[in-house]
Amino acid sequence: MDRLPREAALANCLVITNTSGAAKHKEDVPIPGQYKISKFDVDAIHRLLKSCLEDYEKRVKDFDSYREWIHGQEERMRLCVDTFVKRVVSEREEKKGEDQKKIHRSYEK
């Protein structure tokens, strides 16, 4: 579930997540690794949270590229859909052309 980290980042929150599910994959939740907790360690998590609170203005910039990535997703999706539709239409037209050639050949016999 990657919706919550996206919404948090867009609200200028510092995103801290685990490494299970979608968050495990850099392509799904592309945030710096230091904000992904792979092992439950209360002391390490406490240090990270404390540092995030103390250095918020600096650390919030760590998520600038993530916010840009989120904002660009709609356009990337549009491009993927356009490419898919063009490919399907093209393949359909090729198939239609092949079918018409078969029909013409059958009449020539």
N, C-alpha and C positions, 0 to 999 in steps of 0.2 A: 504494500500500500504506500504509494509515493505521493499521494495528494496532500497529506498533512505537512510533510517537509516543504513542499512547494509553497503552500499557503503561508507557512511560517516564514520562509525566506522572503516572500513578497511583502510581508509585513515587517521586514527588517529585523526579524528574530535571528538569533544564532541557532543553527540547526545542529542538534546532537542526536545521533541515531545509533542503532546497533548495526550489526553486519548480517542480519538475517533478512530473508525475503528480498524485495526489490532493492533495499538499501545496500545489499551486498554487491550489487553491480554498479560499476562506475558510470555506465551508460544510462542507468535509471535514476540514480541520485548522485550526480557528479559534484560532490562537495569534497573539500580537502580531507584526507584520511585521518587527520588528527581529531576530527569531529565524529568519527565512526568508532563506536566501542565494540571491540570484538570479544572481550572477556569482561565479565562482571567483576569489577574491582572497585569497591566503594571509595577507597582512598584516591585512586586515579580519577574517578569520576568527580569526586569532590574538588580535587585540584583543578580539573578542567572547568568545572562550573564556576569556581572562584575566579580563575583567570579570565573567563569570559565576562564575568560581571565587572571585574577591575579594569579590563582592557576592551570594553565593548566597542568604543569608537574605532579602534584599530582592527579588532577581529571582525566587525560587521563587513569590512571591506574584503575579507576572505571569501565572502559569498557574492561579490559583485558578478563574477563570471557565471555563477549558478543562476542568479536572477536574469542575466542576459540570455542564458540558455533557455530558461523557462519562457521568457518573452518571445523567443524565436521559434518555439515549438509549433505554433499555429501555422506559420509560413512553411516550416519543414513538412508538416502534415499535408498542407495544400499541395506542395510540390510532389510528395509521394503519391497522393491520390491522382494528380494530373498525369504523372508518369504511368501509373497503373492503368488508368482509363485509356491513354493513348496506346499503350501496349495491347490491351484487350481489343480495341477497335482495329488496330493494325493487323493483329493476328486473325481477327474475324474477317477483315477484308481480304487477306491472303487466302484464307480458307474458302471464301466465297468465290474468289478468282479461280482457284483450283477446281472447285465444284463445277463452275461454268465451263472450264476447259474439258472436263470429263463429259459433260452433257454434249458439247459440240462434237467431241470425238465419237460419241455413241451414235450421233445422227449421221456422221460421215460414213459409217459402216454400212 
